[in-house]
Amino acid sequence: MKLLALDCSTEACSVALLDDGGDIIRVTEKNEAAPRQHTQRLLPLVDQLLVDTGTSLQQLDAIAFGRGPGSFTGLRICLGAVQGLAFGADLPVVPISTLAALAQTAVNAGHGGSTIVSTLDARMDEIYWAVYNSTGQGIELIDQERLTAPEQLLDGHSVDRANTTAVGSGHHYHDRITPTGVFKAWYAEMLPSAKAIAQLARLDYQQGKTCTADEALPTYLRDEVAWQKQPL
């Protein structure tokens, strides 16, 4: 199995190729800090990755991408690239939550506890966040992804905070999250990676959780929240 993964949900451009040969799983990744340069850098990174790994689009089984939440512009750029590549090679698409990818990135870095809180700065005094259980088999979403004020982080969740690791740029609002020192650790600079997206997509692909290129959609959360607030 060969999976190509792309992510532009934050200031970074990230691409990865997962090659599952059965006995050994290899993941090759390229990352660039590219604020406001995703359009110029994403496809050249993909091209270089495929050249470096000696892989053609026709050899791929699927293309995965970070579906959001995250930067609206970055998500649209990433989806456009994925749809173009998938249409051209007639490949299925595997959408992966960027919050889940952030939690998996923490696990890959050895920072996962029994509970991981993924956070992303959503601007406008809000944060995207979700809670995951970290198990030997991977990560498991608890409840749902949310967009709230920083003060509402973990609302409705009862977790062992002494054994909970937080990751991501929601730390920007740490002074509004009480009590102080609520987590065992907070890795504020950590970003979702294409490697993590590829790892999660491998499991989804095996379970048939794919869609066609034209069915792939980003997850903004903010639009969904606004829609829910419309009067009847």
Buried (B, 14 or more C-beta within 10 A) or exposed (E): BBBBBBBBBBBBBBBBBBBBEEEEEEBBBBBBEBEEEBBEBBBEBBEEBBEEBEBEBEBBBBBBBBBBBBBBEBBBBBBBBBBEBBEEBEBBBBBBBBBBBBBBBBBBEEBBBBBBBBBBBBEEEBBBBBBBBBEEEBBEBBEEBBBBBBEBBBEEBEBEBEEBBBBBBBBBBBEEBEEEEBBBEBBBEBBBBBBBBBBBBBEBBEEEEBEEBEEBEBBBBBEEEEEEEEEE
